[in-house]
Amino acid sequence: MSNASQKNTTPQAEPAPQESPAFPIVGIGASAGGLEALELFLRQVPEKCGLAFVIVQHLDPTHKGILPELLQRATGMEVHQVRDNLKVKVNSVYVIPPNKDLSILHGVLHLFPPVAPRGLRLPIDFFLRSLAEDQQEASIGVILSGMGSDGTLGLKAIKGRGGLVLVQDPATAKFDSMPRSAIASGFVDLVAPADQLPERIIAYLHHAKVLADPDCPMEKKDQSALDKVIILLRSTVGQDFSLYKRTTLQRRIERRMGIHQLGKISDYVRYLQNNSIEVELLFRELLIGVTNFFRDSEAWDRLRTEVIPALLEKRPEGGMLRAWSVGCSSGEEAYSLAKEP
């Protein structure tokens, strides 16, 4: 048999599936007054921090992007302006170029021409939602100084996936409307001055790593402590989580423990007893839903082409058709249903 025929009969290996990076990626949104906040933030990040940072700032689309050069003065990490199809590397900083939208898939950055007109664009939300989808529980979102509300919905998406959400203390921001909008949403885990946020992120990740260690002596399987958390929730907010999926309940509790640097569930029980606000925050976190306008396109296509036409065909002349979105989380599905032709 010739070499050529041997090659033709050799099975072709399928390409290996793409995997997300093994290090956390921090998405940072900033606008007016953001340069100073970004410099304060980056100066406090160790050069070998084990993280990557992707910065999305509102930039004038007609100006040359000089933000990477300006930020390089504040950090020993390499600062790059994003190019299309750029793979994120650890201990690096990436900055969106002017007049682009930015997304991420399997740890690779992708640039898009903006669709919405200037003034209506929300590039921070666009990226943070993508980061939440790509990194899930490992996603981290930060909002710094800026005008408007861009970033609030992106933080909600990150929180909905179990990620970490941090915001610059509005009292320390040159322009506080972006931080205040994020805080008002109720989805923020930590609020601190820009130069204190890196320390809080690193401490949280270290604590989360300890909690994830199977040899960790923490009372992870202490059903009694877990039941006490459920009792405190029921007595404070009136909701019974005893039938809630235990692994999800435990994971959300461990997230709150990491934020407060608590090593045992029993410590967290005591913390809940002394802090009714924390009970409310845990309750909100347990109820966070993952939702979006026109989510699950295949389902909407079937509604449009099959379900709704069939219902209209059966409707008596002059009759009324009413539709409910069952289990609606926050209104997006109901709105999408109402907008279907």
N, C-alpha and C positions, 0 to 999 in steps of 0.2 A: 504494500500500500504506500502511495507517495506521501510526502510530507503535507502536500496541499490537501489531500483527502483526509488525512489525520486531523488537520486543523478544522475542516468542515464538520467533522463528527464530534468534536470536543464540545461538551455543553458549555454554554456561555453563562458565567456567573451573573446573577442579578445584582444591580448596584445596592450597596448597603444603605439601609434607611438613614436619613439624616437625623442627627440627635442634637438636642439643645446643649449649650455649653454647661460644663460642670461647675461654673462659678456664677454668682448672682450678677444680674444686670440691673443697674439703677437708672430709671428714667427721670430726668429733671426738666421741669418746665419753668420758664422765666419770661418776663416781658420787660416793661419799663422798670428801671432801677435794677435789672437783673444782673448786669455785669459785676457790680460791687458785691452782690450777694453770692454770685458764682465764685468770685475770687475768695471771699471769706470761707465758703464751703470747701473749695479745693485745697486751700492752704492747710486744712486740718485732716486731709486724707493721706495716710501713709503711702509712700511710693509703692510698696509691695503689699497692698491691702487685700489682694485676692478678689477684687471686684472690677467691674467695668461700668463706665458712666456714659450715658447718651443724653446729650443736652439739646433740648428743643426750645429755641427762643424766638420771639416775634422779631423778624428782621425786615428791613426795608428791601423789597425785591429788586430795586434798581441799584443797590449799592453792592460793591464787592465785599465778600465775606471775610472780615479780618478778625472775627471772634476767636478762632483757634490760636492765632498769634498772641492775642491779648491774654488768653487764659493760660498759655504755656508759661507765662511769667509767674503764675501762682502755683505750679505743680511740677514735680519731677516726673510724673507720668507722661507718656507721649500723648499729645493732643492732635487729633486728626479731623479734618473736615470730611464729612461722609461722602463717599463715592458710591455709585450704584453697585449692588451686589457685593458689599464689603462685609467680611466676616469679623465679628466682634472678638477681640482678644482681651485677655485678662490684664489688669493694671494699665488700662488705657482709657482715654476720654475721647468721645466722638461728638462732633458738633454738626447740626443740620445746616446745609447751605441755604442761601437766600432763595426765595421763590420755589420751594419744594415742599412736598409732604413726605413724611418718613414713616416706614413700617418695618417690621422685623419678622422673619420666619426662620425657625431653627437656628437662631443666633446670627443670622445674616441680615444686614440692613439693606433696604430697598427704597429707592427714591421714586416719587411719583410727581408728575406735573399737577399743580393745584387745580381743582375743578371749581370750587366756590370762588366767587370774586373777592378781591381784597376787602377786608372789613368784616366779611362773614366767615372767613376761614377760622378753623379751630385746630391748628397743627399740633398743639400739645395733647388735646383729647385724642386726636387721630393716632398719635404714636403710643400714648399710654394704653389705649384700648388694645392696640396690636401687641404691646408688651404683655398685657394681662393674658391674652389668648395664647401667646407663645410660651411664656414662662410659668403660667399658672401660679401655684403657691410660692414660687421663687421670685415672683415679680415684686419690684420695689418702686414706688412712685414718690417723687418729691416736688412740691410746688414752692417757688420762691417769689420774690417781689414781682408785681405786675399789675396792670390794669385789666379790668374785665373779669370774666369767669372761666376763661379757657383753662382746662385741666381738671375741673370739678368732675365731669362725667368720666374722664379717664381714670381718676382716682377711685370712683365708684366701681368701675370695671375691675381694677386691681383688687379692691377689697372684696368684691364678689367672688374672686378666684382664690381668696385666702392669702393674698399678698400683704405687704407692709406699706402703709401710707403715712407720709410725714409732710409737715408744712412749716414754713418759716413763721415764727411769731410775728403777727401783723404789727406789733408795736416796734419791731426792729426793721421793718421793711420800708423802703422809700415810697413805694406804692403798695397799698395794703389790700386792694379790692380782690385780687386773685387769691391770696391766702385767706381772706375773710370768707369768700365764696366757698372755698374748699371746706373750711371749718364748719360753716353753716350747714353743709350737706349732712353732717353727722357721721361721715365715713373716715375721719382722720384718727390715726392711732397716736401720733406724737406731734406736739407743737413745741418748737424751740428756736432760738436764734440760729441763723444760717451756719455759723461757725461751730455750733454744738451738734448739728444733725449728723455729721459723719460718725462721731463717737457713738451716738445712739444707734445708728444702723449697725455698726460693727459689734457693739455689745449685744444687740438683739440676735444677730446671726450666730454669734458665739454661743449664746444661751440656747438657741434653737438646735444647734449641733449637739450640745450636751443632752438636751431633752430627747433627741433622736437616737442617742447611743443606747443599744439594747442592754448594755451592761450598766447603764445609769441606775443608781440606787433609788431614784425618785419614785414616788408612789404612783406610777403610771397606771397600775392595775388595781389601785385601791378603790374598789367599788363603793365602799362606805363614803369616802371623800367625794366621789363623783355624785353619789346620791344626795349628799348635802348641798352640792352646787344646784342640783335640780330642785331641791326643796326651797332654797333661797330664791331661785328664779320664780317658782310658783307663788311663794308668799309675797314677793315684791311686785311682780308684773302680772300675776294671775294666769300665767301660761304654764301648762304641764309638759315638760320635755322628757318625761320618763320613757315614752315610746319612740323618742328621736333616735336615729341611728347612732349607736354609741361611739363608733370610730370618728364620725364627723363631730359629735359633741366634744369628744376628748381632744381632737385636733384643734378646734376653735378655742377650747380652754387653754391648751398649751400655748397657743399664739398669744393670748392675753397674759399668761404667765411670763412669756418671754419679754413682752413689752415692759412688765413691771419687775423683771429680774427675780422671779420667784422660782425656787427649785422643786417645791413639793406641792401637790394638789392641796394638802392640808393647810399649807401657808396661804394658798389662794382662797380657800374657804374662809379663813380668818380675815383676809383682805376684803372679801365680799361683805362679810358681816359688818365691817367698819366703814364701808364705802358704798352707799346706795347708788351713787352715780355709776360705779363700776358694774353693778348688777344690770343697770339699764344699757350700758355699753355692750356687755356680753349678750344681752337679749337682742339688741340690734344686729350684732354680728351673726348670731344664729339664724336670723331671719333674712339676711341679705340674699337676694335672688339674682340670678344671672339672666338678664333680659336685654332686649334691644329692639329698635324699630325694624320691622320686616325681617326678623331673625328666622332662620330655617327656611331658605328660599324654596326648597322643594315642596314643603308643606303649603306655602303661599301659592305656588304655581298650581298645585292640585286644587286648592280652594277656588282659585280664579277660573280654571278650565273645566272642573267637574262638579265640585260640591255646590258652589253658589248658583251656577246656571241651573242645576237640577232642582234646587229649592225654589228658584224663581219660576221655573216651569210649572211646578205643582201648586204655586200660590194662586188662590182664587182671584178673579178680577176684582180689583179694588181692595184686596186683602192686604194685611200688614205682615211684614217679615221682620222678626226680631232675632238678634244673635247675641249670645253671651260668650265671652272669652273665659273659659273655666280655669280657675287657679291663677288668674292674672296677678302678676307681681307688683307692677308699678305703673301700669297704664299703657305701655308701649304696644303690647299685643292687641289690646282693645282698639287703640287708635289705628293700628295697621289693618285690623279687620274692617273697621269703619271706612277706611280709604279704599278697600278693594272695590273694583268696578263691578 
